[in-house]
Amino acid sequence: MRKNNMKRLVVLFLLSWLFALVLTGAKKKQIIPINPEYRVDTTIVRLIDITGDSNPERFELSLKASSFRVPFSWTLRILSNSDTLYSYSAKNSYEIIFGDPPTSDSSYLKLKYEYFFKKFVDLRVTRSFNAELAFKRSYEGSIYTYSKKWLEEVKHISSTQAARIAASLEKGIRQKKIPVLLHWDGNVDVCNPVAYAKELNFLVPIYSE
């Protein structure tokens, strides 16, 4: 009886070892899952706290296309419970995102995958935002010019109210009370740093280079 039990244990050990070996090999051979002809209809989700209340907001990047070869239509939304704090939609082209045309179809597909499925969602939140130009009143991309104009044109508020919100954001960011959401790249308008304005319950771009 003991011999049979020992044999079973040895067999189970060997099977476990082989299974672990297979898994290890699979990890080493990871391949980017791209089929050029596949229809694209997916949403990538991340949870990050961007309002500073320690409760994570929902970051959604929705991608749609008839195949991986054609430009993606994409929508970026940031949600807090049922409220939309930010929303932006666009359609990509390789000229805008990747610069020069790719040398091959496979390199284009790889760059596209890396951009949308990895880099685009590689967001950082910081309370140590130190771009001094963002707070320089004479600079056209500062919170007092660029952000104020954005507030007036996009949120349709008065110049006085826009200036008040800009001043409140600067104070909160300098005091490290308001976090700033950063993006890895600045090629697209949506990538400008944004911060949460509680007066509007919305994310406001605070700086443009």
Backbone as CSV, one residue per row, in Angstrom:
resi,resn,N_x,N_y,N_z,CA_x,CA_y,CA_z,C_x,C_y,C_z
1,MET,0.834,-1.216,0.000,0.000,0.000,0.000,0.868,1.265,0.000
2,ARG,1.923,1.197,0.871,2.809,2.359,0.939,3.524,2.589,-0.380
3,LYS,3.939,1.469,-1.022,4.645,1.596,-2.297,3.772,2.249,-3.351
4,ASN,2.487,1.867,-3.375,1.547,2.460,-4.335,1.376,3.953,-4.094
5,ASN,1.274,4.335,-2.814,1.134,5.754,-2.469,2.369,6.548,-2.890
6,MET,3.539,5.937,-2.659,4.782,6.601,-3.044,4.852,6.795,-4.555
7,LYS,4.433,5.755,-5.292,4.430,5.857,-6.754,3.516,6.983,-7.217
8,ARG,2.334,7.071,-6.580,1.397,8.138,-6.953,1.982,9.513,-6.697
9,LEU,2.654,9.639,-5.535,3.267,10.932,-5.197,4.348,11.318,-6.202
10,VAL,5.160,10.326,-6.589,6.229,10.587,-7.564,5.641,11.011,-8.902
11,VAL,4.575,10.307,-9.344,3.913,10.637,-10.612,3.329,12.036,-10.560
12,LEU,2.658,12.371,-9.439,2.074,13.710,-9.293,3.146,14.791,-9.320
13,PHE,4.285,14.515,-8.653,5.388,15.478,-8.640,5.927,15.725,-10.045
14,LEU,6.119,14.633,-10.792,6.647,14.760,-12.147,5.685,15.516,-13.054
15,LEU,4.390,15.215,-12.908,3.390,15.918,-13.717,3.382,17.406,-13.387
16,SER,3.469,17.750,-12.099,3.493,19.161,-11.673,4.720,19.865,-12.232
17,TRP,5.870,19.162,-12.182,7.119,19.735,-12.686,7.042,19.993,-14.185
18,LEU,6.493,19.035,-14.937,6.352,19.192,-16.380,5.404,20.332,-16.721
19,PHE,4.309,20.443,-15.962,3.335,21.517,-16.190,3.969,22.880,-15.961
20,ALA,4.764,22.987,-14.887,5.456,24.257,-14.596,6.453,24.584,-15.695
21,LEU,7.131,23.554,-16.208,8.094,23.761,-17.292,7.422,24.284,-18.551
22,VAL,6.252,23.724,-18.865,5.488,24.181,-20.035,5.068,25.623,-19.883
23,LEU,4.587,25.980,-18.675,4.157,27.363,-18.423,5.332,28.324,-18.557
24,THR,6.497,27.936,-18.025,7.679,28.794,-18.114,8.069,29.023,-19.560
25,GLY,8.038,27.983,-20.357,8.357,28.101,-21.773,7.389,28.981,-22.494
26,ALA,6.102,28.892,-22.121,5.065,29.716,-22.766,5.295,31.179,-22.476
27,LYS,5.729,31.480,-21.232,5.969,32.877,-20.870,7.110,33.465,-21.685
28,LYS,8.129,32.656,-21.951,9.283,33.140,-22.693,8.954,33.390,-24.160
29,LYS,7.910,32.748,-24.662,7.581,32.834,-26.079,6.353,33.705,-26.337
30,GLN,6.163,34.733,-25.511,5.018,35.615,-25.702,5.113,36.337,-27.042
31,ILE,4.028,36.347,-27.785,3.978,36.995,-29.084,2.854,38.028,-29.065
32,ILE,3.097,39.190,-29.655,2.053,40.214,-29.720,0.851,39.665,-30.485
33,PRO,-0.315,39.642,-29.881,-1.490,39.003,-30.487,-2.142,39.864,-31.567
34,ILE,-1.529,39.935,-32.732,-2.060,40.749,-33.821,-2.457,39.859,-34.990
35,ASN,-3.693,39.947,-35.376,-4.131,39.370,-36.649,-4.629,40.545,-37.477
36,PRO,-3.933,40.895,-38.552,-4.255,42.103,-39.323,-5.710,42.183,-39.788
37,GLU,-6.336,41.026,-39.985,-7.694,41.027,-40.527,-8.771,41.048,-39.445
38,TYR,-8.373,40.935,-38.191,-9.371,40.918,-37.124,-10.079,42.263,-37.009
39,ARG,-11.369,42.212,-36.764,-12.127,43.434,-36.479,-11.761,43.897,-35.068
40,VAL,-11.578,45.198,-34.916,-11.201,45.755,-33.614,-12.420,46.418,-32.971
41,ASP,-12.789,45.931,-31.804,-13.900,46.513,-31.039,-13.665,46.153,-29.584
42,THR,-12.879,46.968,-28.902,-12.482,46.627,-27.538,-12.356,47.879,-26.680
43,THR,-12.421,47.700,-25.371,-12.247,48.797,-24.424,-11.207,48.394,-23.387
44,ILE,-10.177,49.225,-23.250,-9.128,48.994,-22.254,-9.458,49.836,-21.022
45,VAL,-9.412,49.228,-19.860,-9.832,49.906,-18.627,-8.690,49.947,-17.622
46,ARG,-8.519,51.117,-17.007,-7.596,51.267,-15.882,-8.297,52.031,-14.776
47,LEU,-7.927,51.742,-13.524,-8.480,52.454,-12.375,-7.376,53.294,-11.739
48,ILE,-7.573,54.610,-11.692,-6.582,55.515,-11.113,-7.297,56.648,-10.391
49,ASP,-6.719,57.089,-9.279,-7.280,58.218,-8.527,-6.733,59.517,-9.106
50,ILE,-7.599,60.298,-9.719,-7.147,61.568,-10.304,-7.851,62.776,-9.703
51,THR,-8.727,62.533,-8.719,-9.398,63.657,-8.062,-8.786,63.946,-6.696
52,GLY,-7.954,63.016,-6.212,-7.290,63.245,-4.935,-8.082,62.805,-3.727
53,ASP,-9.188,62.083,-3.942,-10.005,61.653,-2.805,-9.737,60.211,-2.392
54,SER,-8.693,59.619,-2.988,-8.280,58.239,-2.698,-9.229,57.181,-3.260
55,ASN,-10.262,57.594,-3.979,-11.151,56.646,-4.645,-10.821,56.641,-6.137
56,PRO,-10.484,55.494,-6.705,-10.049,55.457,-8.107,-11.159,55.780,-9.100
57,GLU,-10.791,56.543,-10.133,-11.699,56.795,-11.250,-11.462,55.722,-12.324
58,ARG,-12.401,55.634,-13.251,-12.328,54.613,-14.298,-11.867,55.248,-15.611
59,PHE,-10.724,54.815,-16.088,-10.156,55.277,-17.354,-10.531,54.260,-18.425
60,GLU,-11.205,54.711,-19.502,-11.634,53.816,-20.572,-11.107,54.305,-21.919
61,LEU,-10.450,53.425,-22.637,-10.026,53.711,-24.000,-10.726,52.710,-24.914
62,SER,-11.695,53.189,-25.700,-12.452,52.322,-26.603,-11.876,52.436,-28.017
63,LEU,-11.616,51.298,-28.631,-11.023,51.240,-29.970,-11.949,50.494,-30.924
64,LYS,-12.127,51.064,-32.131,-12.962,50.409,-33.132,-12.347,50.569,-34.517
65,ALA,-12.421,49.492,-35.311,-11.946,49.527,-36.699,-12.396,48.248,-37.388
66,SER,-12.546,48.315,-38.707,-12.960,47.130,-39.459,-11.869,46.072,-39.507
67,SER,-10.594,46.497,-39.331,-9.472,45.564,-39.212,-8.309,46.299,-38.563
68,PHE,-7.276,45.561,-38.211,-6.124,46.169,-37.544,-5.322,47.041,-38.498
69,ARG,-5.515,46.846,-39.798,-4.736,47.589,-40.795,-5.202,49.036,-40.963
70,VAL,-6.470,49.306,-40.702,-7.037,50.630,-40.983,-6.967,51.505,-39.738
71,PRO,-7.079,52.838,-39.882,-7.042,53.726,-38.714,-8.107,53.384,-37.673
72,PHE,-7.727,53.466,-36.417,-8.658,53.228,-35.319,-9.494,54.474,-35.059
73,SER,-10.769,54.280,-34.809,-11.582,55.329,-34.192,-11.519,55.062,-32.697
74,TRP,-11.132,56.069,-31.929,-10.982,55.822,-30.500,-11.632,56.902,-29.652
75,THR,-12.074,56.498,-28.486,-12.683,57.419,-27.529,-12.042,57.191,-26.168
76,LEU,-11.569,58.266,-25.578,-11.016,58.230,-24.232,-12.022,58.869,-23.287
77,ARG,-12.406,58.133,-22.245,-13.316,58.670,-21.232,-12.756,58.381,-19.849
78,ILE,-12.946,59.350,-18.951,-12.582,59.144,-17.553,-13.843,59.378,-16.731
79,LEU,-14.225,58.360,-15.980,-15.500,58.365,-15.266,-15.294,58.308,-13.762
80,SER,-16.127,59.056,-13.044,-16.167,58.983,-11.588,-17.596,58.657,-11.207
81,ASN,-17.812,57.414,-10.804,-19.175,56.903,-10.611,-19.935,57.050,-11.934
82,SER,-20.988,57.847,-11.956,-21.744,58.014,-13.203,-21.381,59.309,-13.928
83,ASP,-20.446,60.075,-13.366,-20.068,61.357,-13.962,-18.903,61.186,-14.943
84,THR,-18.970,61.888,-16.065,-17.878,61.884,-17.036,-16.970,63.075,-16.756
85,LEU,-15.743,62.793,-16.333,-14.797,63.855,-16.003,-14.007,64.310,-17.223
86,TYR,-13.942,63.440,-18.231,-13.184,63.793,-19.437,-13.646,62.896,-20.569
87,SER,-13.722,63.472,-21.765,-14.109,62.683,-22.933,-13.462,63.292,-24.179
88,TYR,-12.879,62.422,-25.003,-12.216,62.900,-26.218,-12.260,61.779,-27.254
89,SER,-12.640,62.114,-28.466,-12.714,61.122,-29.540,-11.893,61.588,-30.736
90,ALA,-11.311,60.634,-31.469,-10.517,60.966,-32.651,-10.340,59.715,-33.505
91,LYS,-9.679,59.912,-34.649,-9.338,58.807,-35.538,-7.861,58.942,-35.856
92,ASN,-7.106,57.856,-35.675,-5.660,57.973,-35.837,-5.220,57.801,-37.284
93,SER,-4.035,58.295,-37.559,-3.355,57.982,-38.810,-1.883,57.825,-38.457
94,TYR,-1.144,57.005,-39.194,0.242,56.766,-38.787,1.085,58.019,-38.917
95,GLU,0.688,58.958,-39.805,1.481,60.179,-39.959,1.483,60.990,-38.665
96,ILE,0.321,61.046,-38.007,0.202,61.842,-36.786,0.900,61.169,-35.617
97,ILE,0.703,59.870,-35.481,1.186,59.169,-34.299,2.615,58.676,-34.440
98,PHE,2.957,58.136,-35.601,4.243,57.466,-35.732,5.285,58.252,-36.516
99,GLY,4.908,59.403,-37.058,5.871,60.173,-37.826,5.995,59.645,-39.237
100,ASP,7.182,59.219,-39.624,7.412,58.718,-40.981,6.623,57.432,-41.238
101,PRO,6.232,57.190,-42.484,5.531,55.947,-42.811,6.367,54.735,-42.425
102,PRO,5.751,53.671,-41.906,6.511,52.484,-41.510,7.141,51.799,-42.714
103,THR,8.217,51.091,-42.458,8.937,50.430,-43.553,8.244,49.154,-44.017
104,SER,7.375,48.610,-43.190,6.659,47.389,-43.577,5.326,47.327,-42.868
105,ASP,4.463,46.458,-43.367,3.156,46.279,-42.763,3.285,45.773,-41.332
106,SER,4.191,44.852,-41.107,4.352,44.271,-39.770,4.863,45.301,-38.765
107,SER,5.779,46.187,-39.205,6.291,47.205,-38.284,5.191,48.204,-37.920
108,TYR,4.329,48.528,-38.888,3.202,49.424,-38.611,2.254,48.801,-37.596
109,LEU,1.933,47.519,-37.782,1.018,46.838,-36.874,1.609,46.767,-35.469
110,LYS,2.911,46.494,-35.385,3.560,46.412,-34.086,3.561,47.765,-33.385
111,LEU,3.929,48.828,-34.124,3.918,50.173,-33.542,2.524,50.559,-33.080
112,LYS,1.541,50.210,-33.869,0.149,50.534,-33.547,-0.291,49.827,-32.265
113,TYR,0.062,48.560,-32.179,-0.272,47.788,-30.982,0.409,48.386,-29.754
114,GLU,1.704,48.665,-29.877,2.455,49.227,-28.757,1.843,50.558,-28.314
115,TYR,1.448,51.388,-29.284,0.927,52.716,-28.964,-0.395,52.637,-28.221
116,PHE,-1.367,51.938,-28.810,-2.714,51.944,-28.240,-2.885,51.011,-27.043
117,PHE,-2.263,49.841,-27.103,-2.516,48.858,-26.064,-1.533,48.947,-24.899
118,LYS,-0.460,49.716,-25.057,0.511,49.825,-23.973,0.802,51.285,-23.605
119,LYS,1.377,52.045,-24.556,1.825,53.392,-24.224,0.676,54.360,-23.965
120,PHE,-0.404,54.243,-24.744,-1.508,55.188,-24.599,-2.144,55.099,-23.221
121,VAL,-2.137,53.907,-22.648,-2.754,53.727,-21.334,-1.733,53.765,-20.198
122,ASP,-0.497,54.130,-20.534,0.544,54.236,-19.516,0.500,55.627,-18.892
123,LEU,-0.471,55.828,-18.030,-0.695,57.138,-17.424,-0.001,57.238,-16.072
124,ARG,0.369,58.462,-15.720,0.963,58.698,-14.410,0.228,59.833,-13.720
125,VAL,0.059,59.696,-12.417,-0.550,60.752,-11.607,0.499,61.245,-10.628
126,THR,0.685,62.556,-10.558,1.699,63.108,-9.659,1.144,64.291,-8.878
127,ARG,1.671,64.465,-7.683,1.376,65.666,-6.883,2.593,66.595,-6.864
128,SER,3.568,66.284,-7.693,4.796,67.088,-7.746,5.003,67.639,-9.148
129,PHE,3.996,68.241,-9.697,4.083,68.834,-11.029,4.872,70.136,-10.936
130,ASN,5.976,70.232,-11.679,6.876,71.384,-11.491,7.211,72.124,-12.785
131,ALA,6.312,72.112,-13.751,6.551,72.875,-14.979,6.221,74.343,-14.723
132,GLU,7.248,75.121,-14.483,7.029,76.529,-14.115,6.308,77.315,-15.207
133,LEU,6.528,76.947,-16.479,5.840,77.648,-17.571,4.334,77.514,-17.457
134,ALA,3.883,76.446,-16.813,2.438,76.240,-16.663,1.798,77.348,-15.838
135,PHE,2.590,77.988,-14.983,2.043,79.022,-14.101,2.531,80.426,-14.452
136,LYS,3.232,80.549,-15.575,3.732,81.855,-16.001,2.653,82.575,-16.803
137,ARG,2.140,83.657,-16.278,0.980,84.328,-16.872,1.224,84.806,-18.293
138,SER,2.454,85.155,-18.633,2.732,85.674,-19.973,2.910,84.569,-21.019
139,TYR,3.027,83.319,-20.571,3.255,82.214,-21.510,1.921,81.757,-22.108
140,GLU,1.873,81.601,-23.434,0.612,81.293,-24.113,0.074,79.895,-23.817
141,GLY,0.932,79.011,-23.318,0.474,77.660,-22.989,0.242,77.455,-21.507
142,SER,0.188,78.560,-20.738,0.056,78.436,-19.285,-1.394,78.234,-18.859
143,ILE,-1.548,77.974,-17.579,-2.879,77.757,-17.016,-3.730,79.028,-17.104
144,TYR,-3.055,80.200,-17.193,-3.793,81.472,-17.230,-4.161,81.917,-18.646
145,THR,-3.573,81.284,-19.656,-3.933,81.630,-21.039,-4.571,80.443,-21.746
146,TYR,-3.806,79.384,-21.901,-4.308,78.183,-22.582,-5.516,77.580,-21.862
147,SER,-5.379,77.359,-20.544,-6.456,76.728,-19.780,-7.674,77.643,-19.675
148,LYS,-7.421,78.917,-19.468,-8.521,79.882,-19.359,-9.317,79.931,-20.664
149,LYS,-8.607,79.966,-21.790,-9.282,79.979,-23.088,-10.075,78.687,-23.303
150,TRP,-9.487,77.559,-22.890,-10.164,76.268,-23.023,-11.454,76.256,-22.202
151,LEU,-11.392,76.765,-21.000,-12.568,76.814,-20.131,-13.682,77.670,-20.744
152,GLU,-13.284,78.794,-21.324,-14.275,79.679,-21.927,-14.915,79.061,-23.165
153,GLU,-14.077,78.419,-24.020,-14.580,77.907,-25.301,-15.249,76.541,-25.194
154,VAL,-14.714,75.690,-24.336,-15.237,74.326,-24.239,-16.316,74.199,-23.174
155,LYS,-16.107,74.810,-22.021,-17.086,74.704,-20.931,-18.053,75.884,-20.910
156,HIS,-17.799,76.868,-21.783,-18.715,78.003,-21.970,-18.991,78.762,-20.660
157,ILE,-17.914,79.098,-19.969,-18.061,79.892,-18.754,-17.448,81.267,-18.979
158,SER,-17.764,82.195,-18.103,-17.293,83.568,-18.271,-15.790,83.655,-18.043
159,SER,-15.210,84.744,-18.547,-13.777,84.976,-18.394,-13.401,85.083,-16.920
160,THR,-14.255,85.731,-16.131,-13.996,85.894,-14.701,-13.990,84.553,-13.983
161,GLN,-14.976,83.718,-14.294,-15.059,82.403,-13.661,-13.899,81.515,-14.089
162,ALA,-13.518,81.615,-15.371,-12.392,80.825,-15.877,-11.103,81.212,-15.161
163,ALA,-10.892,82.519,-14.956,-9.693,82.992,-14.266,-9.680,82.512,-12.818
164,ARG,-10.852,82.477,-12.190,-10.960,82.028,-10.801,-10.612,80.533,-10.678
165,ILE,-11.092,79.744,-11.623,-10.811,78.304,-11.607,-9.324,78.048,-11.872
166,ALA,-8.743,78.817,-12.811,-7.320,78.678,-13.115,-6.473,78.981,-11.877
167,ALA,-6.831,80.041,-11.161,-6.099,80.419,-9.948,-6.243,79.339,-8.874
168,SER,-7.439,78.775,-8.748,-7.692,77.722,-7.765,-6.882,76.462,-8.091
169,LEU,-6.794,76.133,-9.382,-6.007,74.973,-9.797,-4.526,75.184,-9.508
170,GLU,-4.033,76.386,-9.838,-2.614,76.658,-9.579,-2.302,76.508,-8.096
171,LYS,-3.141,77.069,-7.255,-2.914,77.009,-5.810,-2.897,75.558,-5.323
172,GLY,-3.883,74.788,-5.769,-3.978,73.397,-5.328,-2.823,72.546,-5.826
173,ILE,-2.367,72.804,-7.056,-1.251,72.035,-7.621,0.054,72.408,-6.926
174,ARG,0.273,73.715,-6.707,1.498,74.152,-6.025,1.562,73.610,-4.596
175,GLN,0.421,73.524,-3.938,0.368,73.007,-2.570,0.318,71.482,-2.523
176,LYS,0.355,70.851,-3.703,0.334,69.395,-3.840,-0.940,68.763,-3.285
177,LYS,-2.021,69.506,-3.371,-3.321,68.986,-2.942,-4.116,68.442,-4.125
178,ILE,-3.844,68.993,-5.310,-4.531,68.538,-6.524,-3.547,67.749,-7.377
179,PRO,-3.818,66.480,-7.621,-2.921,65.683,-8.469,-3.042,66.070,-9.937
180,VAL,-1.980,65.829,-10.683,-1.960,66.111,-12.122,-1.808,64.791,-12.867
181,LEU,-2.642,64.616,-13.874,-2.598,63.413,-14.698,-1.699,63.675,-15.895
182,LEU,-0.639,62.864,-16.024,0.329,63.033,-17.104,0.199,61.905,-18.109
183,HIS,0.535,62.198,-19.348,0.532,61.176,-20.381,1.938,61.013,-20.889
184,TRP,2.228,59.823,-21.434,3.592,59.517,-21.875,4.044,60.359,-23.057
185,ASP,3.104,60.868,-23.859,3.471,61.521,-25.115,2.599,62.747,-25.329
186,GLY,3.079,63.693,-26.107,2.316,64.911,-26.345,1.872,65.083,-27.781
187,ASN,1.833,63.991,-28.556,1.494,64.103,-29.972,0.026,64.427,-30.230
188,VAL,-0.816,64.108,-29.261,-2.256,64.311,-29.427,-2.727,65.285,-28.364
189,ASP,-3.705,66.119,-28.699,-4.182,67.164,-27.796,-4.598,66.609,-26.438
190,VAL,-5.190,65.437,-26.457,-5.670,64.846,-25.216,-4.541,64.539,-24.239
191,CYS,-3.306,64.526,-24.737,-2.183,64.138,-23.894,-1.654,65.259,-23.010
192,ASN,-2.152,66.468,-23.172,-1.698,67.544,-22.305,-2.032,67.218,-20.851
193,PRO,-1.191,67.638,-19.890,-1.485,67.376,-18.475,-2.842,67.963,-18.087
194,VAL,-3.579,67.216,-17.294,-4.902,67.680,-16.850,-5.000,67.561,-15.338
195,ALA,-5.856,68.389,-14.753,-6.098,68.355,-13.312,-7.590,68.536,-13.056
196,TYR,-8.032,68.024,-11.926,-9.462,68.018,-11.599,-9.901,69.345,-10.997
197,ALA,-10.894,69.969,-11.640,-11.486,71.200,-11.116,-12.821,70.846,-10.465
198,LYS,-12.866,70.890,-9.151,-14.082,70.468,-8.449,-15.255,71.400,-8.727
199,GLU,-14.941,72.664,-9.101,-16.023,73.602,-9.421,-16.845,73.134,-10.623
200,LEU,-16.191,72.399,-11.522,-16.857,71.920,-12.736,-17.090,70.413,-12.720
201,ASN,-16.467,69.721,-11.755,-16.476,68.259,-11.718,-15.972,67.728,-13.058
202,PHE,-14.813,68.266,-13.466,-14.280,67.932,-14.789,-12.765,68.096,-14.764
203,LEU,-12.095,67.361,-15.662,-10.647,67.486,-15.802,-10.310,68.591,-16.796
204,VAL,-9.402,69.456,-16.417,-9.053,70.631,-17.214,-7.598,70.553,-17.645
205,PRO,-7.294,70.739,-18.947,-5.890,70.790,-19.369,-5.213,72.007,-18.754
206,ILE,-4.054,71.813,-18.165,-3.444,72.910,-17.414,-2.189,73.466,-18.061
207,TYR,-1.750,72.835,-19.171,-0.471,73.268,-19.732,-0.324,72.740,-21.140
208,SER,0.214,73.571,-22.029,0.484,73.136,-23.395,1.832,73.692,-23.810
209,GLU,2.709,72.830,-24.324,4.052,73.283,-24.720,4.003,74.014,-26.051
